[in-house]
Amino acid sequence: MKTSMSLGQAIRERRSIGRVKSDEVEQEKIEQLLEAANWAPCHHGTEPWRFYVMTGNGRQVLADAYADIAAEEAKGTPTEEEVAQLRNKQGAKAFRSPVVIAVAASPSSAPNVSRVEELAATHAAVQNMLLTAHAIGLAAIWRSGEPMYHPRMKQAFQLKEEEELVALVYVGYPAMELHSGKRKPVQDKTVWIKQ
């Protein structure tokens, strides 16, 4: 990956950007995100992360899952027209960016491997992806929420029972200005334990 941005700069300047252009993202750049994610730390070298890259009409897989979940969870007794509107509105979420990468954890079944560590490793892979996106001029946002944990979403990506979807990463070229971030001082969140 070639970039003149330092790691520290990428960490400090990266922001979640949900508004992106509809311009296609080059496959080479998507592969850079995946390669960065693949180098995340993981206990026991299990590499539990799995990536489902959706572009073009491939995003319909996600759209159908969003729509089915919304229809299933509709309150009251909606009319057919109301259900259709709900399905369209929720399904449209899959098309908010030209690339959506679903990230799943496929935990190892080895007896010495902890499931929580496998999930943590997969979250680290997502963070590597987000930092790399920023460093190469892309906008990205890590989306989750209740629909992501619904069984229908697992079905959409043909995940096994023990596998877990951990992120929907929306990627594109930014359609908005970056705003500077704010954090409370790290000193307020740190306890030094010394002898």
Backbone hydrogen bonds, N-H to C=O, Kabsch-Sander energy under -0.5 kcal/mol:
donor,donor_aa,acceptor,acceptor_aa,energy
3,T,1,M,-0.6
10,A,6,S,-2.4
11,I,7,L,-2.5
12,R,8,G,-2.4
13,E,9,Q,-2.7
14,R,10,A,-1.7
17,I,15,R,-0.6
17,I,140,A,-1.9
18,G,16,S,-0.5
20,V,18,G,-0.8
20,V,96,R,-0.5
21,K,173,Y,-3.0
29,K,26,E,-0.7
30,I,26,E,-1.8
31,E,27,Q,-2.8
32,Q,28,E,-1.5
33,L,29,K,-1.8
34,L,30,I,-2.1
35,E,31,E,-2.6
36,A,32,Q,-2.3
37,A,33,L,-2.3
38,N,34,L,-2.2
39,W,35,E,-0.5
39,W,36,A,-1.2
40,A,37,A,-1.7
45,G,42,C,-1.6
46,T,43,H,-1.0
50,R,104,A,-2.1
52,Y,102,A,-2.4
53,V,51,F,-0.5
54,M,52,Y,-0.6
54,M,100,V,-3.0
55,T,53,V,-0.5
56,G,98,P,-0.6
58,G,55,T,-2.3
59,R,56,G,-1.4
60,Q,57,N,-2.0
61,V,58,G,-1.2
63,A,59,R,-2.3
64,D,60,Q,-3.0
65,A,61,V,-1.4
66,Y,62,L,-2.7
67,A,63,A,-2.6
68,D,64,D,-2.7
69,I,65,A,-2.4
70,A,66,Y,-2.3
71,A,67,A,-2.4
72,E,68,D,-2.3
73,E,69,I,-2.1
74,A,71,A,-0.9
83,V,79,T,-2.4
84,A,80,E,-2.4
85,Q,81,E,-2.4
86,L,82,E,-2.3
87,R,83,V,-2.9
88,N,84,A,-2.4
89,K,85,Q,-2.6
90,Q,86,L,-2.7
91,G,87,R,-2.7
92,A,88,N,-1.7
93,K,90,Q,-1.2
94,A,91,G,-1.5
95,F,92,A,-1.9
96,R,93,K,-1.3
99,V,171,V,-1.5
100,V,54,M,-2.3
101,I,169,V,-2.8
102,A,52,Y,-2.5
102,A,100,V,-0.6
103,V,167,A,-2.9
104,A,50,R,-2.6
104,A,102,A,-0.5
105,A,164,E,-3.3
106,S,48,P,-2.9
113,V,110,A,-1.8
118,E,114,S,-1.6
119,L,115,R,-2.3
120,A,116,V,-2.2
121,A,117,E,-2.3
122,T,118,E,-1.7
123,H,119,L,-2.3
124,A,120,A,-2.2
125,A,121,A,-1.8
126,V,122,T,-1.7
127,Q,123,H,-2.1
128,N,124,A,-2.3
129,M,125,A,-1.9
130,L,126,V,-2.4
131,L,127,Q,-2.5
132,T,128,N,-2.2
133,A,129,M,-2.4
134,H,130,L,-2.0
135,A,131,L,-2.3
136,I,132,T,-1.8
137,G,134,H,-1.6
138,L,133,A,-3.1
139,A,172,G,-3.6
140,A,15,R,-0.5
141,I,170,Y,-1.6
143,R,141,I,-0.8
143,R,168,L,-2.9
148,M,145,G,-1.3
149,Y,145,G,-0.6
149,Y,146,E,-1.5
150,H,147,P,-1.3
153,M,150,H,-1.3
154,K,150,H,-1.3
155,Q,151,P,-2.2
156,A,152,R,-1.9
157,F,153,M,-1.2
158,Q,155,Q,-1.4
159,L,154,K,-2.7
163,E,160,K,-1.3
164,E,105,A,-2.2
166,V,103,V,-3.0
167,A,103,V,-1.5
168,L,143,R,-2.2
169,V,101,I,-3.0
169,V,167,A,-0.5
170,Y,141,I,-2.3
170,Y,168,L,-0.7
171,V,99,V,-2.9
172,G,139,A,-2.1
175,A,19,R,-2.2
188,D,185,P,-1.5
189,K,186,V,-1.7
190,T,187,Q,-1.0
192,W,190,T,-0.5
193,I,191,V,-0.5
194,K,192,W,-0.6
